[in-house]
């Protein structure tokens, strides 16, 4: 009788399923716990418990949520605050274009999966060498993060009254800190670093002179500005005699 060998739960050349699940859980738990800070900040900015939880359940994109409640807490116009949050969330649409090809999910599943197209699920999915691994990473990260984020949002909103003055705890900085920690490792090229640096300069520099929420919108101009400067520089280099274009 021929002895049967066990087939590992992985595609050829991919990571074992257990390793993908472990990595996805690590990301989901680490980021999901920061929902507590959002719940506290949102409640401290004047939003009700229902409004705070609805933001996490329906919007579910941390940076946009923090931008919205931060602008409202600073006395910004609700429409301006919503616009800033919207433009921050637009990046998820571009993630979706890439993930739709990578995951190739059935049509009936796509509307539900779209809710989980965020920075963390995209990063975990794109890090996998196979489609099977990408699907597992996306699903596990999405479920873990969605459940934890909403649970900790609820706990944070309920605990806001017990904490008293939320500004004194500095929890409004937790959201941006988590976002920067996730973004920093992705800035690998000079163009990406220049774009991030210019966005920081625009956002912080205009904060004292523009209404709350507007500096975020202006900071978005950093990307086209850097790309324009890069194109202009490349054009000048190509036109220099004796120098080959890069």
C-alpha positions in Angstrom: 0.0 0.0 0.0 1.4 3.4 -1.0 2.0 5.7 1.9 0.1 9.0 1.6 2.0 12.2 2.4 0.2 15.2 3.9 -0.3 18.2 1.6 0.4 21.5 3.4 -2.3 24.1 3.4 -0.5 26.4 1.0 -0.2 27.1 -2.7 3.1 26.3 -4.5 5.6 28.9 -3.4 3.3 30.5 -0.9 3.3 30.8 2.9 1.5 28.2 5.1 -2.0 29.2 5.9 -1.2 29.2 9.6 1.5 31.8 9.1 -0.8 34.1 7.1 -3.5 33.8 9.8 -0.9 34.6 12.5 0.3 37.7 10.6 -3.2 38.9 9.9 -4.3 38.4 13.5 -1.3 40.4 14.7 -2.2 43.4 12.5 -5.9 43.1 13.3 -5.4 43.0 17.0 -2.8 45.7 17.2 -4.8 48.2 15.1 -8.2 47.2 16.4 -7.4 48.1 20.0 -6.9 51.8 18.9 -10.6 52.0 18.4 -10.8 52.8 22.1 -9.0 56.0 21.5 -11.4 56.9 18.7 -14.4 56.2 20.9 -13.1 58.4 23.6 -12.1 61.2 21.2 -15.5 61.1 19.4 -17.5 61.2 22.6 -15.3 64.0 23.8 -15.9 66.0 20.6 -19.7 66.0 21.3 -20.9 63.0 19.3 -23.5 60.8 20.9 -22.9 57.1 21.6 -25.1 56.1 18.6 -23.2 58.5 16.3 -19.8 57.3 17.4 -20.7 53.6 16.9 -22.4 54.3 13.6 -19.2 55.9 12.3 -17.2 52.8 13.1 -19.8 50.4 11.8 -20.5 52.2 8.5 -17.4 54.3 7.7 -14.8 51.9 9.2 -11.7 53.8 8.0 -9.7 55.0 11.0 -7.9 58.0 9.6 -11.1 59.4 8.1 -13.0 58.9 11.4 -10.3 60.7 13.4 -10.1 63.5 10.9 -13.9 64.0 11.1 -14.2 64.1 14.9 -10.9 66.0 15.2 -12.3 68.8 12.9 -15.6 68.8 14.8 -13.8 69.0 18.1 -11.8 72.0 16.9 -15.0 73.8 16.0 -14.9 73.2 12.3 -17.9 73.3 9.9 -19.5 69.8 9.7 -19.4 70.0 5.8 -15.7 70.9 5.8 -15.0 68.1 8.3 -16.9 65.6 6.3 -15.1 66.7 3.1 -11.7 66.2 4.7 -12.7 62.8 5.9 -14.1 61.9 2.5 -10.9 62.8 0.7 -8.8 60.8 3.1 -11.1 57.8 2.5 -10.8 58.1 -1.3 -7.6 56.2 -1.2 -9.6 53.1 -0.3 -11.1 53.2 -3.8 -7.7 52.9 -5.4 -6.9 50.0 -3.0 -10.1 48.3 -4.3 -9.0 48.5 -7.9 -5.8 46.5 -7.0 -7.5 44.1 -4.7 -10.3 43.3 -7.1 -7.7 41.8 -9.5 -5.7 40.1 -6.8 -8.5 38.5 -4.8 -10.9 37.9 -7.7 -13.8 37.4 -5.4 -17.3 36.2 -6.5 -19.6 39.1 -7.5 -22.0 38.3 -4.6 -19.2 38.7 -2.1 -17.7 41.9 -3.4 -20.2 44.4 -1.9 -19.5 43.0 1.6 -15.7 42.7 1.0 -15.7 46.4 0.0 -16.4 47.4 3.6 -13.0 45.9 4.6 -10.9 47.6 1.9 -8.7 49.7 4.2 -4.9 50.2 4.7 -4.4 47.2 6.9 -6.3 44.6 4.9 -4.7 45.9 1.7 -1.2 45.7 3.2 -1.6 42.1 4.5 -3.2 40.9 1.2 -0.5 42.4 -1.0 2.2 40.9 1.1 1.1 37.4 0.2 2.7 35.7 -2.8 -0.4 33.7 -3.8 -4.1 34.4 -4.3 -5.1 31.9 -1.6 -2.8 33.6 0.9 -4.1 37.0 -0.1 -7.7 36.0 0.4 -7.0 34.4 3.8 -5.0 37.5 4.9 -7.6 39.9 3.7 -10.5 38.0 5.4 -8.8 37.3 8.7 -7.5 40.9 9.0 -10.9 42.3 8.0 -12.9 40.2 10.5 -10.5 40.7 13.4 -10.1 44.4 12.8 -13.8 45.1 12.2 -14.9 43.3 15.3 -12.2 44.7 17.6 -12.5 48.2 16.2 -16.2 48.4 16.8 -16.0 46.8 20.2 -13.3 49.1 21.5 -15.1 52.1 19.9 -18.1 51.2 22.1 -16.0 50.8 25.2 -14.2 54.0 24.6 -17.4 56.0 24.1 -18.9 54.5 27.2 -15.7 55.2 29.2 -15.4 58.8 28.0 -17.5 60.2 30.9 -15.5 58.3 33.4 -12.2 59.7 32.1 -13.4 63.3 32.4 -11.5 65.7 30.3 -10.4 63.6 27.3 -8.0 66.3 26.0 -5.9 66.0 29.2 -5.2 62.3 28.4 -3.8 63.1 25.0 -5.9 60.4 23.4 -6.6 62.6 20.4 -3.1 61.9 19.2 -3.5 58.1 19.3 -5.2 57.9 15.9 -2.6 60.0 14.0 0.2 58.1 15.8 -1.2 54.7 14.7 -1.7 56.0 11.1 1.9 57.3 10.9 3.3 54.1 12.3 1.5 52.2 9.5 2.5 54.7 6.9 6.2 55.2 7.7 7.4 51.7 6.5 5.7 52.2 3.2 7.7 55.4 2.3 10.5 53.7 0.4 11.2 56.0 -2.5 12.4 59.6 -2.5 9.1 60.7 -4.2 7.0 59.1 -1.5 9.1 60.7 1.3 9.0 64.1 -0.4 5.2 63.9 -0.8 4.8 62.9 2.9 7.1 65.7 4.1 5.3 68.4 2.0 1.9 67.2 3.2 3.1 67.6 6.8 4.4 71.0 6.1 1.2 72.1 4.4 -1.1 70.6 7.1 0.8 71.9 10.1 1.7 75.2 8.6 -1.9 76.1 7.6 -3.5 74.8 10.8 -3.3 78.2 12.6 -4.7 80.2 9.7 -7.4 78.0 8.1 -10.6 76.6 9.5 -10.5 73.1 11.0 -10.6 70.4 8.3 -9.3 72.6 5.5 -5.6 72.0 6.1 -6.2 68.3 5.4 -7.7 69.2 2.0 -4.8 71.5 1.1 -2.3 68.9 2.2 -3.7 66.5 -0.4 -2.1 68.8 -3.0 1.3 67.6 -2.0 1.0 64.5 -4.3 0.4 66.4 -7.6 2.9 69.1 -6.6 5.7 66.6 -6.1 4.8 64.6 -9.2 4.8 67.8 -11.2 8.2 68.8 -9.9 9.5 65.3 -10.6 8.3 65.4 -14.2 9.7 68.9 -14.7 13.1 67.7 -13.3 13.1 64.6 -15.5 12.3 66.7 -18.5 15.1 69.1 -17.8 17.5 66.2 -17.4 16.4 64.6 -20.6 17.1 67.8 -22.5 20.6 68.3 -21.1 23.2 67.6 -23.8 25.4 64.7 -23.1 23.2 63.3 -20.4 20.9 60.3 -20.9 17.4 60.5 -19.4 16.8 58.3 -16.4 
